[in-house]
Amino acid sequence: MDTLSTIYELVVKHFSSIKKVDSDGLYVVGSLSFNFKNEPRLIDDFWKYIEYSLTQYNESHTFKAGLSCVCDFAANYGDKLGDKIPLLMKHLLDAFQKTEVSRESKLDVIMAVGEMYLNCGPLCLNYLPETMQLLIVACEASINMNETDRNYA
């Protein structure tokens, strides 16, 4: 576990030195969360980086890595995400409505929302009506999209 802790510390140090986050570090820490399941301190320690990544709609690699990290954290921490769930769900549901978010990234948002429901179920129920409405809108948009739009979306 010492090696994994060192890797985590190097990622955080890297983020501090570049004064932002990058996709590689997010993917690494998301993967590390599996090994830190019994140490939920990682949630609070790393939260600011996840939250930042979920606002980077124009940097698709960072945004998608943040979504991947959300999926990993949901799978590995589940309801231990507790007080982070309202803000996570807000970020996810807001991102789905942003025009800056590509169709491909919106599919990743749907995947992250699914992970939240699968792993944090009861804590996400308050967001079910909004989630269902967004999925209906997505289905309607897909039905109304022509083949050319699908190829370039």
Buried (B, 14 or more C-beta within 10 A) or exposed (E): EEEEEEBBEEBBEBBEEEEBBBBEBBBBBBBBBEBBEEEBEBBEBBBEBBBBBBBBBEBBBBBBBBBBBBBBBBBBBBEBBEEBBBBBBEBBBBBBEBEEBBBEBBEBBBBBBEBBBEBBEEBBEEBEEBBEEBEEEBEEEEEEEEEEEEEEE
